[in-house]
Each structure stands twice: as C-alpha cells, then as structure tokens.
C-alpha cells in the first residue's frame, strides 16, 4: 500500500485564520508537526520539547 500512515487521522476544530496563520508560520508549512510537538509537550512526554515560536509571534498575541 503506497500511502499507509502510521497514525489515525484526527479531526479538531480550529479557527480559519489561526489555521491559515499556522500554515504560514510552521516550518515547511507542516502544521501537523507543530500540533504533535505541542501535544507531546503538554502531556509531559520525556523526549518532548516545546516548539520554537516563529520570529515576531509575540506581536500577534491578542
């Protein structure tokens, strides 16, 4: 099977603007990598690290 993902597909609801901004700011546009890193950090996994924020992200906080 050519496309056999290692994990199940999950669905979450995220604001459209946040989703677009995440794609723009994520390394190589890989939103899933950022989300997975955040989940592993939140769950305090031994090897997890908080992902680095993109430059200028402090200015966009509401």
Secondary structure, DSSP 8 states (H G I E B T S, - for coil): -----SS--------HHHHHHHHHHSGGG-HHHHHHHHHHHHTT-TT-------TTGGGG--
